[in-house]
Structures are given as structure tokens and as C-alpha cells.
Amino acid sequence: MTTTTPRVLVLGGTGWLGGEIARAALAAGAAVTCASRGSAPAPSGARHVRVDRDAPDAFREQAVAEALAGEWDEVVDVSSTPAHVSAAVTALGPRARHWTYVSTVSVYAANAQAGADESADLVEPSDHSDYSHAKVAAERACQEGLGDRLLIARPGLIVGPGDRGDRFGYWPARMARAAGRDGARRVLTPTIAGRAAQAIDVADLAAWITSAGAGGLTGAINAVGPETTYGHVLELAAAAAGANPEYVEVEDAWLLARSVNYWAGPRSLPLWLPEEFSAMMRRSDAAFRAAGGRTRPLAETIERVLADERARGLDRERRSGLTAVEEASLLAQV
């Protein structure tokens, strides 16, 4: 009896999530090709094809078309640009046994109902410069071109080593500073009680996408971790760092009046969400679990993140969070 090695194409595959998916597919025994602009190397063992998806007819350029010729058992696309997604579906869709498009829970029109599932209404994509609108438009391009060969994975907050967005890593790193330095034990935070949190480890997401693709799973599924609380995230981060922080809790209005931002970005408190978005991290994971989704304990993920934060430097410049100087200035006003 002979078996054929599955051919997997990751559109991207050199970034954070795409790279994890490529590595997971390699570990599962697939022959993996990563098609990207090439700003970063493909994972070891994967073939890399340079494709500039901003270029007109990118997939029809002779070198690219020859490199990506033949049938594909699985194609995975993580792009947030509808035109890129549509062009890939047109060029490669007819030769793909199965296709996974990685979308986001941000596609939903409302975020106030806890436990909402995949049947919730989506935003109407009128502005492709908006992330959620662009993802819905990309989903629709996939649905129109692929029909019943399509899996739409809608992750929530993706976390883990290597995350350059810093939304989650801020807290383990902040607790490590609280444990190791005089004057850093006081930690500024929005009020803790009643706030939810929900995250999925990037390695767990990549493993599920790989197995779901191999199994031909279709439909739209919220790829989210179990719901927990913001306070539990802080507790686990403090335990991992060996910290005994003194939380200085302040109301949302106090933070907003001092130009502290929600969720992510400079001068922010990561994971903090306004009330009208409170259920964004309380999406149902029932379909994900039923489809074989598995997640490691949150404490393990936090240990992984903390090790990565220490390796990259606790005092490095971050894309999200408060700098030590900013936090000290705010604490002085409480």
C-alpha cells in the first residue's frame, strides 16, 4: 500500500501565526510550501516561494505559477486584505481539495452577549480599511469561490511566544518587573472584578487548523479558548513570575481622562475593554471543542509567554502597554 504525502500551501507562512501553522503541518508529515513576500524566512523544512500579493496578477507570474502548480490538499490563508484573498481563491481555488481561511471573532456586529456562537450577525463590510469589515469581505470571497471546501476559523485573542502585538505578554512581563525591582510592586490596573478574558495559544490554534484541514472540516468555527477572568490572568501571571503585586485599581473614566487606551497599542492597558465590548472575550467555544479543538492550561501558556518575554527583554520597547515611566506618572496621581 502506498501513501501520498499531503501537499500544504500556507499563504504567508513566514509570520507569527502562519509560521506556526507551517511548523504544525510539517510535524504532521505534510510537504509544506510557504508563499510570501519573503520578509522573514520560512520555517525549516518548508519550501518558500516569493509572492508579492500587492502585485497585479501575482499568482499568474510565470515563476510563481510554475512554483505553485499542481493540486493542493490544503491551502491556508491568513490575509486581512480582501483583494489578496480573492485573487488567491481565483488562482488556486480550483486546485485545492480543502481551504482554511483564518478570520477573527472581530467579524461579529455586536459584542455584548456572552456565549454568542457562530450564528451571530456579522458586520456589513462597507469599509475595507476597517479590520473587521475586511475580514468579512475576505470570508465572503472565500465562500463564493470555494463553497463546501471551506473552513473559516475565527480565533479570538491569539497569544504565545513570539507575539509582536504585546497585548498579552505585557502582563507576565509586568509581573516579572514587580517581582524583581524595588518600586515596581504597585501595578496599575482597571477595576478587576467582573472582567472576562479569553485567549488561545498560537501553537494550539495551529495544531487544530492543521488537523481540521487534514480532516476536511468545513463551516465557520470560533477558534477560542475557554472563558476565564481578567483577574485570573493576573493571578497566573503573578504566580509564574513569583510576584506579590499590590494592585492599584482605578475606574475606566479615570484612565480615559488621562488618555490611557483600551486593549492594545501605545499608552494602553492590554486586555482592558469597554463595557459594550465586554463579551468579545466571552464567545462560545462549543463548536471548536466539538470539532476537536484542544487547548493547554492557561498557566502553561503564561509560562511560555514569560520565558519569551524574558528572552526578548522585559524593558524592551513594546507595541502595547504602558512604559514604566508612564505607569509611574499615573500611579503618582492615584
C-alpha positions in Angstrom: 0.0 0.0 0.0 1.4 3.4 -0.9 0.6 6.7 0.7 1.0 10.2 -0.8 2.5 13.0 1.3 -0.1 15.7 1.7 0.7 19.0 -0.1 0.0 22.0 2.1 0.3 25.6 1.0 0.4 28.4 3.6 -0.2 31.8 2.0 2.1 33.7 4.3 3.8 31.1 6.5 6.7 33.3 7.5 4.9 35.4 10.1 3.9 34.5 13.6 0.7 32.5 13.1 1.5 31.4 9.6 4.8 30.1 10.7 3.2 28.1 13.5 0.8 26.6 11.0 3.6 25.7 8.7 5.5 24.0 11.5 2.4 22.2 12.7 1.8 20.9 9.2 5.4 19.8 8.8 5.2 18.0 12.2 2.1 16.2 10.9 4.1 14.9 7.9 3.0 17.2 5.1 5.1 18.7 2.4 4.7 22.4 3.1 5.2 25.4 0.8 5.0 28.9 2.2 4.2 31.7 -0.3 5.1 35.2 0.9 6.9 38.4 0.2 9.9 36.9 2.0 10.4 39.5 4.7 11.2 36.6 7.1 12.5 33.1 6.4 10.1 30.1 6.1 10.3 27.5 8.8 13.0 24.9 8.5 11.8 22.1 6.2 9.3 24.2 4.3 9.8 25.3 0.7 9.5 29.1 0.2 8.0 30.8 -2.9 8.3 34.5 -3.1 4.9 36.1 -4.0 4.2 39.9 -3.7 0.4 39.8 -3.3 0.2 43.6 -3.9 1.4 43.0 -7.4 -1.3 42.7 -10.2 -1.8 39.1 -11.2 0.7 38.0 -8.5 -0.2 34.3 -8.8 -0.1 34.4 -12.6 3.5 35.5 -12.9 5.4 32.7 -14.6 7.8 31.8 -11.8 5.1 31.9 -9.2 2.6 29.9 -11.3 5.2 27.2 -12.0 6.3 27.0 -8.4 2.7 26.7 -7.2 1.5 24.3 -10.0 -0.4 21.1 -9.3 -3.1 20.1 -6.8 -3.1 21.1 -3.1 -4.5 19.0 -0.3 -4.8 22.1 1.9 -4.4 25.8 1.4 -4.3 28.1 4.4 -4.7 31.9 4.1 -4.4 34.4 7.0 -4.5 37.6 4.9 -6.7 40.5 6.0 -6.7 42.1 2.6 -9.9 41.1 0.6 -8.3 41.7 -2.8 -5.4 39.4 -1.8 -7.8 36.7 -0.6 -10.0 36.9 -3.7 -7.0 36.7 -6.1 -5.7 33.6 -4.3 -9.1 31.9 -4.4 -9.4 32.6 -8.1 -5.9 31.4 -8.9 -5.6 28.4 -6.6 -9.1 27.5 -5.5 -9.9 25.2 -8.4 -6.8 23.1 -7.5 -7.4 22.9 -3.7 -9.1 19.9 -2.1 -9.7 22.0 1.1 -9.1 25.6 2.1 -8.9 27.2 5.5 -9.3 31.0 5.9 -8.2 32.4 9.2 -10.6 35.1 10.1 -11.4 36.6 13.5 -14.2 37.0 16.1 -14.0 40.7 15.3 -16.3 40.0 12.3 -19.3 40.0 14.6 -21.6 43.0 14.6 -22.2 43.0 18.4 -20.0 42.1 21.4 -22.4 42.5 24.4 -23.9 39.0 24.5 -21.9 36.5 26.5 -21.7 33.0 25.0 -22.7 34.1 21.5 -21.9 31.5 18.8 -21.2 31.4 15.1 -24.8 32.2 14.2 -24.4 35.8 15.5 -24.8 38.6 12.9 -21.6 39.8 11.1 -20.7 43.4 10.3 -21.7 44.6 6.8 -18.3 45.2 5.1 -18.6 48.7 3.8 -15.1 49.9 4.7 -12.2 47.6 3.8 -9.8 49.7 5.7 -11.5 48.5 8.9 -10.1 45.2 10.1 -13.4 43.6 10.9 -15.0 44.7 7.6 -12.0 43.5 5.7 -12.2 40.1 7.3 -15.9 39.7 6.5 -15.3 40.7 2.9 -12.5 38.1 2.7 -14.7 35.4 4.2 -17.3 36.1 1.5 -14.8 35.9 -1.3 -13.7 32.5 0.0 -17.3 31.3 0.3 -18.2 32.4 -3.2 -15.1 30.8 -4.7 -14.8 27.6 -2.6 -18.3 26.6 -1.5 -18.3 23.4 0.6 -14.5 23.0 0.6 -14.0 25.9 3.0 -13.3 26.1 6.7 -13.5 29.6 8.3 -11.6 29.7 11.5 -12.4 32.7 13.7 -9.9 33.0 16.5 -10.2 35.3 19.4 -7.1 36.7 21.1 -4.1 34.6 20.0 -1.3 34.5 22.5 2.0 32.8 22.9 5.8 33.2 22.4 6.8 35.4 19.5 3.7 37.7 19.6 4.7 41.1 18.4 1.5 42.8 19.4 2.3 42.6 23.2 -1.4 42.6 24.2 -1.0 39.5 26.4 2.7 39.5 27.1 2.5 42.8 28.8 1.1 41.2 31.9 3.6 38.4 32.5 6.4 40.9 31.8 4.9 43.4 34.2 4.6 40.8 36.9 8.3 39.9 36.4 9.2 43.5 36.9 7.0 43.6 40.0 8.9 40.6 41.4 12.4 41.8 40.7 12.6 45.5 41.4 12.1 47.9 44.2 9.3 50.3 43.4 7.7 48.1 40.8 5.4 46.2 43.1 2.5 48.6 42.7 0.7 47.7 39.5 -1.8 49.9 37.8 -4.9 48.1 36.5 -8.5 48.8 35.7 -11.0 47.5 38.2 -10.5 43.8 38.2 -13.9 42.3 39.3 -16.4 41.3 36.6 -14.0 41.4 33.7 -13.6 38.5 31.3 -10.7 37.1 29.4 -10.4 34.5 26.6 -7.3 33.5 24.7 -5.9 30.7 22.6 -2.3 29.6 22.5 -0.9 30.1 19.0 0.5 26.5 19.0 -2.9 25.1 19.9 -4.6 27.1 17.2 -2.0 26.0 14.6 -2.4 22.3 15.6 -6.2 22.5 15.3 -6.1 24.3 11.9 -3.7 21.6 10.7 -5.8 18.6 11.9 -9.1 20.3 10.8 -7.7 20.8 7.3 -6.4 17.2 7.0 -9.9 16.0 8.1 -11.7 18.2 5.6 -13.7 20.2 8.3 -15.9 22.9 6.8 -18.1 25.8 8.0 -17.4 28.7 10.4 -16.0 28.0 13.8 -14.9 30.3 16.6 -11.4 29.0 17.5 -11.3 30.4 21.0 -10.0 29.2 24.4 -12.2 28.7 27.4 -13.6 31.8 29.1 -11.8 32.9 32.2 -11.5 36.2 34.1 -9.1 39.1 33.8 -8.3 38.7 37.5 -7.3 35.0 36.9 -4.9 36.1 34.1 -3.2 38.5 36.5 -3.1 35.8 39.3 -1.5 33.3 37.0 1.0 35.8 35.6 2.0 36.9 39.1 2.4 33.2 40.2 4.6 32.5 37.1 6.8 35.5 37.9 6.9 34.9 41.6 5.4 38.3 42.3 3.3 39.6 45.1 1.9 42.7 43.4 -0.1 45.5 45.0 -2.9 46.2 42.5 -3.9 49.8 42.2 -7.4 49.6 40.7 -8.9 52.6 39.0 -12.2 53.2 37.2 -12.4 53.3 33.4 -13.3 57.0 33.4 -10.2 57.8 35.4 -8.0 56.1 32.8 -9.8 57.6 29.9 -9.4 61.1 31.3 -5.7 60.5 31.4 -5.5 59.2 27.8 -4.9 55.6 28.6 -6.2 53.4 25.8 -8.2 50.3 25.8 -7.0 46.8 24.7 -3.7 47.5 22.7 -1.3 50.0 21.3 0.9 52.7 22.9 -0.1 54.0 26.3 -2.7 51.3 26.8 -3.7 48.7 29.4 -3.9 45.5 27.5 -6.9 43.2 27.8 -9.0 46.1 29.1 -12.2 46.5 27.2 -15.1 49.0 27.4 -18.4 47.6 28.6 -20.0 47.5 25.1 -17.2 45.1 24.0 -17.2 43.0 27.2 -18.4 39.8 25.5 -15.8 39.9 22.8 -13.8 37.6 25.0 -16.8 35.5 26.0 -17.5 33.8 22.7 -18.9 30.2 22.8 -16.2 27.6 22.3 -18.7 24.7 21.9 -18.2 24.2 18.2 -14.5 24.4 18.5 -14.4 21.7 21.2 -16.8 19.6 19.2 -14.5 19.9 16.2 -11.5 18.5 18.1 -10.2 21.8 19.4 -7.9 21.4 22.4 -6.1 24.0 24.5 -3.4 23.7 27.0 -3.9 25.1 30.6 -3.6 28.9 30.6 -0.9 28.6 33.3 1.3 26.7 30.8 0.7 29.3 28.1 1.7 32.1 30.5 4.9 30.2 31.4 5.7 30.0 27.7 5.0 33.7 27.2 7.0 34.8 30.3 10.1 32.8 29.1 9.8 34.6 25.7 9.4 38.0 27.4 12.5 37.5 29.5 14.4 36.3 26.4 13.4 39.4 24.4 13.9 41.8 27.4 11.5 43.0 30.0 12.4 46.6 29.3 12.2 46.5 25.5 10.1 48.9 23.6 6.6 47.5 23.2 3.7 48.0 20.8 1.2 47.7 23.6 1.1 48.7 27.2 2.3 51.4 29.5 6.0 52.2 29.7 7.5 52.2 33.2 7.7 56.0 33.1 4.0 56.3 32.0 2.8 53.9 34.7 4.8 55.6 37.4 3.4 59.0 36.4 -0.2 57.6 36.5 0.4 55.9 39.9 1.6 59.2 41.3 -1.9 60.6 40.5 -3.9 58.0 42.3 
